[in-house]
Amino acid sequence: MLSAVVTSTLFLVCYIWYHARHGVTRFAGHGVVRGFYLTLLASHTVLAVVIVPLVLITVYRAWRGMFDRHRRIARWTLPLWVYVSVTGVVVYWMLYQRR
């Protein structure tokens, strides 16, 4: 799990650095696909913000040996983290597949 946290942190740093330098890329799709993309992007973005403190709290509780409290929050953290990870790949694919 620590390697997942480190990898995710490195990804987040690279992601922020890239988008600070590159700027915004617009989605080229239209119609229903655009609606699906924007809905997926919105859920991904909101949960990506929410997952950061959840991961930090979850790791902290495990690190400190508070395993009962760790399990209670990890029950929510893991599925949300997986969702954010998978939707990130889908959003990326949808954004760049036409190029």
N, C-alpha and C positions, 0 to 999 in steps of 0.2 A: 504494500500500500504506500510505503514511503517513496518507492520508485515511481509510482503513479502520481503522487503529489509533486515530486521533483520534475517529472516529465511535463505535467500539466502547467507547472509554474514557468518552465522554460518556454513552452508553447505560448502561454499568455504574454510573456515578455516579448517574444518574437512577433506575435500578432499585433500587439500595441505599437511596437516599433515600426513594423511594416505599414500599418494603416496611418500612423502619424506622418510618414514620409510619402505614401502613395495617395492617400485620400479615399474618396468614395468611389465604388464601382457600382454602376446602375444595372439592375436586372433587365434583360432585354425581352423577356417573355411577355405575352399578352393574354388576356382572357382569364379563364379558370386557373391556368398554371400560375399566373401572376398572383392571383388571390391565395392560392395554396402556398406559394413561396413566401408571400408577406406574412401569412398566418404562422407558418413554420419559423420564419425569421424572428417574428415578435415573441413567440413562446421560447425560442432558443435564447434570445437576448435577455429577456426577463429572468429566466432560470439560470443563465450564465452569471448574472449579477448575484442572484440569491445563493448560488452554490458556493461561492467563495467563502463567506463566513461559515456556512455549514461544514465545509471541508476543514477549515481551520479549527472550529470547535471540536469536530469529530477526531481529528488528529491529536489535538491537545488532550482530550479526555483519555484517549488510548495511551498516549505518551506518559500521562500522570498516573495511569493504572486505575482510572475510574471506569471500569469496564461495564458496570450496570448502566451508568449514564451514557457511556460511549455507544452501547448497543441500541439504546432508545433513539439516539439521533442518527446513528449509522443506518438504521432501518429506513430513514428518509433520504439520507445523503447518497447512498449508493445508487438507487434507481434514478434519482434526479441527475446525478453525475453521468450515468450511462446515457440518459436521454440527451443531455447537453452535448456529450461527445458524439453521439450518432447523428443528431440533428445538425451539428456543426459540419460534419462531413457531407451530409445531404445538401445543406445550404451552399457549401463550397462547390459541390458538383453541379448543382442547378445554376449557380452563378457563372461558372466557367466552362460548362460543357459545350456551349455554342461557339466558343472562340477558336 
